[in-house]
Amino acid sequence: MSWQGVVGFRIPTESTEWLEAVAPVVRVSYADPNTDISDDEVWGLTPGFALYFHKRNRLTLTYDVASFAASGVDSESSFTAQMQFHF
């Protein structure tokens, strides 16, 4: 069993010529891979944002956090930067 919810919105910028918009985004997810086993659930949280540049180029920056229900299992996290070019 799993689910996820994603919320994001694009905010146009008019103050600069090279930056067209900023888009904050948050994703929350939950997974229980085997409902017959206790303490195998995991929660995920991913806050981040995207910067939209001229000509549909974009830079996305996100920080992922995974929190496990099992005792003795530490949370894990990662930072992702991704640049997408349109040509």
C-alpha positions, 0 to 999 in steps of 0.5 A: 500500500502506498500513496503520495501527494504533490503540491506545487505552483508556478509564480511568474517573475517580471523583475528579471529578463532571464528568470521567467518563473519560480515554482515551489513544490512539496511532495509527501509520500507513504509506503507500507510494502507488506501490510502483514509485517509491522514497522516496515512503513516509510514516510517521505518528504520532498520540499524543493523548487524549480527556477524557469529560465528563458526558452524553457530551461529549468533548474530544479533543487529538491531535498528528499527525506525518508523516515522509517518506522522500524526501530534502529533504522536511521532516516536517510536524506539526499539533495538533488540538483537537476538542470534541463536544457531546451534546444 
